[in-house]
C-alpha cells in the first residue's frame, strides 16, 4: 500500500517496506543495517562462506605447479585423521593447550585487576601509564632469548612469553571498558550508601563483565602467536614445533592439518567465551 505524506514535499511511502515485521522488510532482511539475522539465513550464509573457501582452496590446489606443496582439502583432512589416530596430534594439543591455559589465564587475571584499577581511578592511570606505555611497545618475541637465559628451557619461559605478549593489551582494553561505565550508575551507588571499593566491585566490575570477556576473546590470538614463537625456540612437543618437524619431511598436508587445528581451536574458544559472556551478561547478548 502506497500513500502520500501531506504537509511535506510529496513522498511515496511503502508501508510494507517501512514497517517492521512486514513482508517487504523480510524480503530485504539480508541488506538491513544492524539488527538480528534470522537463524536460517545465518546458518545458510555461514555454510555458503565455508563452501566458498573450500572451493577456492580446491581450485588453487588444482592449479598448483607442485601438488605436493599445495595439498587439497581432502589430502589435509586425511592427514588430520592420521595425526589424530596415531595420537601425536592429541599429545601436541594437550601440550600447547596447557601453556595457553596457564599463561593466558594469568594474563587475563592481571588484565582484570590492573585494567579495572586504571579505568576506575585517574591516580592509578597516571601512576601506571608510563610503564605500560613503555613495556607494551617492546616486542614480546624479542624477550624470548632473555627468558631462556633467565628461566631455562622448561615450561616457564613459554608461559611467561604468553603472559607478556598479551597482558598489556588486556590491561588497556579492560581499562577502556571500566572507563565506559555510565557515571549515573556510580553516582546512584554512592547515593545509596555504597563505599568506594563496593562501587568498584559491585558496579564497575560487574558492568564491565561483557567487555572483559570480549577483550579476552580478541587478545587470545596474540597469546597463540606468542606460544608459536616460544615453541619454535625451545619445545619438544606442541602444535607449533610439530609444524617445524613436519617441514623437514616436506609433509605439507600434515602441516596444513595442524594449521586447520589452530583455526578450529580458536573458533571453539571464541564460541565458548561468547557463550559465557551471554550467560553472565544477558543484556549484552549477541
C-alpha positions as CSV (number, residue, x, y, z in Angstrom):
1,X,0.0,0.0,0.0
2,X,1.4,3.4,-1.0
3,X,0.2,6.8,0.2
4,X,1.4,10.4,0.0
5,X,2.6,12.2,3.2
6,X,0.9,15.6,3.4
7,X,2.4,18.8,4.7
8,X,5.8,18.0,3.2
9,X,7.0,17.5,-0.4
10,X,5.2,14.6,-1.9
11,X,7.0,11.4,-0.9
12,X,5.7,8.0,-1.6
13,X,5.9,5.7,1.4
14,X,5.7,2.0,1.0
15,X,4.3,0.8,4.4
16,X,5.2,-2.8,3.7
17,X,8.9,-1.9,3.2
18,X,9.0,0.6,6.1
19,X,7.1,-1.1,8.9
20,X,8.9,-3.7,11.0
21,X,7.8,-7.3,10.6
22,X,6.2,-6.8,7.2
23,X,6.7,-8.9,4.1
24,X,8.8,-6.1,2.5
25,X,11.1,-5.9,5.4
26,X,11.7,-9.7,5.3
27,X,12.4,-9.5,1.6
28,X,15.3,-7.1,2.2
29,X,16.5,-8.6,5.5
30,X,19.9,-9.5,4.1
31,X,20.7,-5.9,3.4
32,X,19.4,-4.4,6.6
33,X,21.9,-2.4,8.6
34,X,22.2,-3.7,12.1
35,X,19.7,-5.8,13.9
36,X,19.5,-9.6,14.1
37,X,19.5,-12.1,11.2
38,X,17.2,-15.0,11.1
39,X,18.7,-18.3,12.3
40,X,18.1,-19.9,8.9
41,X,19.8,-17.1,7.0
42,X,22.7,-17.1,9.4
43,X,23.3,-20.8,9.2
44,X,22.9,-20.8,5.4
45,X,25.3,-17.9,4.9
46,X,27.9,-19.5,7.2
47,X,27.8,-22.7,5.3
48,X,28.0,-20.9,2.0
49,X,31.0,-18.9,3.2
50,X,32.8,-22.1,4.3
51,X,31.9,-23.8,1.0
52,X,33.3,-20.9,-1.0
53,X,36.6,-21.1,0.9
54,X,36.9,-24.8,0.3
55,X,36.1,-24.3,-3.4
56,X,38.8,-21.6,-3.8
57,X,41.3,-23.8,-1.9
58,X,40.5,-26.8,-4.2
59,X,40.8,-24.7,-7.3
60,X,44.1,-23.2,-6.2
61,X,45.5,-26.7,-5.3
62,X,44.4,-28.0,-8.7
63,X,46.4,-25.2,-10.4
64,X,49.5,-25.6,-8.3
65,X,52.7,-26.4,-10.1
66,X,53.7,-28.8,-7.4
67,X,50.7,-30.6,-5.9
68,X,52.9,-32.0,-3.1
69,X,53.5,-28.4,-1.8
70,X,49.8,-27.3,-2.0
71,X,47.6,-30.2,-0.8
72,X,43.8,-30.3,-1.5
73,X,41.3,-30.0,1.4
74,X,40.8,-33.8,1.1
75,X,44.5,-34.5,1.5
76,X,44.7,-32.2,4.5
77,X,41.7,-34.0,6.0
78,X,43.3,-37.4,5.5
79,X,46.5,-36.1,7.2
80,X,44.5,-34.8,10.1
81,X,42.9,-38.2,10.6
82,X,46.2,-39.9,10.5
83,X,47.7,-37.5,13.1
84,X,44.7,-37.9,15.3
85,X,44.7,-41.7,15.1
86,X,48.4,-42.1,15.9
87,X,48.0,-39.9,19.0
88,X,50.6,-37.3,18.0
89,X,48.0,-34.5,17.4
90,X,46.3,-35.1,20.8
91,X,49.7,-35.0,22.6
92,X,50.6,-31.8,20.9
93,X,47.2,-30.2,21.5
94,X,47.5,-31.1,25.2
95,X,51.0,-29.6,25.5
96,X,50.1,-26.3,23.7
97,X,46.7,-26.1,25.5
98,X,48.3,-26.3,28.9
99,X,50.6,-23.5,28.1
100,X,47.8,-21.3,26.8
101,X,45.5,-22.1,29.8
102,X,48.1,-21.2,32.4
103,X,49.8,-18.3,30.5
104,X,46.7,-16.6,29.2
105,X,44.8,-17.3,32.4
106,X,47.5,-15.2,34.2
107,X,47.3,-12.6,31.5
108,X,43.6,-12.2,31.9
109,X,43.8,-12.1,35.7
110,X,46.4,-9.4,35.6
111,X,44.4,-7.5,33.0
112,X,41.3,-7.5,35.1
113,X,43.0,-6.3,38.2
114,X,45.1,-3.6,36.7
115,X,42.6,-2.7,34.0
116,X,39.7,-2.0,36.4
117,X,42.1,-0.2,38.7
118,X,43.4,2.1,35.9
119,X,39.9,2.6,34.4
120,X,38.4,3.4,37.8
121,X,41.0,5.7,39.4
122,X,42.7,8.5,37.4
123,X,45.5,8.4,40.0
124,X,46.2,4.8,39.1
125,X,46.2,5.6,35.4
126,X,48.7,8.4,36.0
127,X,50.9,6.1,38.1
128,X,50.9,3.1,35.6
129,X,50.6,5.0,32.3
130,X,54.3,5.5,31.5
131,X,55.3,2.0,32.5
132,X,52.6,0.3,30.5
133,X,53.2,2.6,27.5
134,X,56.9,1.7,27.6
135,X,56.6,-2.0,28.0
136,X,53.8,-2.7,25.5
137,X,56.0,-1.3,22.7
138,X,58.7,-3.8,23.4
139,X,58.1,-6.8,21.1
140,X,57.4,-9.8,23.4
141,X,59.1,-12.1,20.9
142,X,62.3,-10.1,21.4
143,X,62.3,-11.1,25.0
144,X,62.3,-14.8,24.3
145,X,66.2,-15.1,24.4
146,X,66.2,-13.3,27.7
147,X,63.5,-15.6,29.2
148,X,65.5,-18.6,28.0
149,X,68.6,-17.3,29.9
150,X,66.6,-16.4,33.0
151,X,64.2,-19.4,33.2
152,X,65.9,-22.2,31.2
153,X,64.3,-24.3,28.5
154,X,61.4,-25.7,30.6
155,X,57.8,-24.6,30.6
156,X,58.3,-21.3,32.5
157,X,59.7,-19.2,29.6
158,X,56.9,-20.4,27.3
159,X,54.2,-19.5,29.8
160,X,55.7,-16.1,30.6
161,X,56.2,-15.2,27.0
162,X,52.4,-15.8,26.5
163,X,51.7,-13.6,29.6
164,X,54.0,-10.7,28.4
165,X,52.8,-11.0,24.8
166,X,49.1,-10.4,25.8
167,X,48.8,-8.8,29.2
168,X,49.3,-5.2,28.2
169,X,46.6,-5.4,25.5
170,X,44.3,-6.9,28.1
171,X,45.0,-4.2,30.7
172,X,44.5,-1.3,28.2
173,X,41.3,-2.8,26.7
174,X,39.8,-3.6,30.1
175,X,40.7,-0.1,31.4
176,X,38.7,1.4,28.5
177,X,35.8,-0.9,29.4
178,X,35.9,0.3,33.0
179,X,36.0,4.0,31.9
180,X,32.9,3.4,29.9
181,X,30.7,2.5,32.9
182,X,28.0,5.2,33.0
183,X,28.7,7.8,35.6
184,X,25.0,7.7,36.6
185,X,25.4,4.2,37.9
186,X,28.4,5.2,40.0
187,X,26.6,8.2,41.4
188,X,23.5,6.1,42.2
189,X,25.6,3.6,44.1
190,X,27.1,6.4,46.2
191,X,23.7,7.9,46.8
192,X,22.5,4.5,48.2
193,X,25.4,4.5,50.6
194,X,28.0,2.3,48.9
195,X,31.6,2.8,49.6
196,X,34.4,3.4,47.1
197,X,35.6,-0.3,46.8
198,X,32.0,-1.5,46.9
199,X,31.3,0.7,43.8
200,X,34.4,-0.8,42.1
201,X,33.5,-4.3,42.9
202,X,29.7,-4.3,42.5
203,X,29.1,-1.6,39.9
204,X,32.2,-1.1,37.7
205,X,33.5,-4.7,37.7
206,X,30.0,-6.2,37.2
207,X,29.1,-3.8,34.4
208,X,32.4,-4.5,32.7
209,X,32.0,-8.3,32.5
210,X,30.9,-8.4,28.8
211,X,33.7,-6.0,27.8
212,X,36.2,-8.0,29.8
213,X,35.2,-11.2,28.0
214,X,35.3,-9.5,24.6
215,X,38.8,-8.3,25.3
216,X,39.8,-11.8,26.3
217,X,38.4,-13.1,23.0
218,X,40.3,-10.6,20.9
219,X,43.6,-10.9,22.6
220,X,43.6,-14.7,22.7
221,X,45.0,-14.6,19.2
222,X,48.1,-12.7,20.5
223,X,48.6,-15.4,23.1
224,X,48.6,-18.1,20.5
225,X,51.1,-16.1,18.4
226,X,53.5,-15.8,21.4
227,X,53.1,-19.5,22.1
228,X,54.2,-20.3,18.5
229,X,57.3,-18.2,19.0
230,X,58.0,-19.9,22.3
231,X,57.6,-23.4,21.0
232,X,59.7,-22.9,17.9
233,X,62.6,-21.7,20.1
234,X,62.5,-24.4,22.7
235,X,60.0,-27.2,22.9
236,X,59.8,-31.0,22.3
237,X,56.0,-31.2,22.0
238,X,53.4,-28.8,20.8
239,X,51.5,-27.8,17.7
240,X,54.0,-25.1,16.5
241,X,57.1,-27.2,16.9
242,X,55.3,-30.1,15.1
243,X,54.9,-27.9,12.1
244,X,58.7,-27.3,12.1
245,X,59.4,-31.0,12.4
246,X,57.0,-31.8,9.5
247,X,58.7,-29.2,7.3
248,X,61.9,-31.3,7.4
249,X,60.0,-34.1,5.7
250,X,58.1,-31.8,3.4
251,X,54.8,-33.2,4.8
252,X,52.8,-30.2,3.7
253,X,49.5,-32.0,4.0
254,X,50.1,-32.6,7.7
255,X,51.3,-29.0,8.1
256,X,48.0,-27.8,6.7
257,X,46.2,-30.2,9.1
258,X,47.9,-28.6,12.1
259,X,47.1,-25.1,10.8
260,X,43.5,-26.2,10.5
261,X,43.7,-27.4,14.1
262,X,44.8,-24.0,15.2
263,X,41.8,-22.4,13.5
264,X,39.4,-24.9,15.0
265,X,40.8,-24.3,18.5
266,X,40.5,-20.6,18.1
267,X,36.9,-20.8,16.8
268,X,35.8,-23.1,19.6
269,X,37.5,-20.9,22.2
270,X,35.7,-17.8,20.8
271,X,32.3,-19.5,20.8
272,X,32.9,-20.7,24.4
273,X,33.8,-17.2,25.6
274,X,30.9,-15.7,23.8
275,X,28.5,-18.2,25.4
276,X,30.0,-17.4,28.8
277,X,29.5,-13.7,28.2
278,X,25.9,-14.2,27.1
279,X,25.2,-16.2,30.3
280,X,26.9,-13.8,32.7
281,X,25.7,-10.7,31.0
282,X,22.5,-11.4,29.1
283,X,21.9,-7.7,28.5
284,X,25.0,-7.8,26.2
285,X,23.8,-10.8,24.2
286,X,24.7,-11.0,20.6
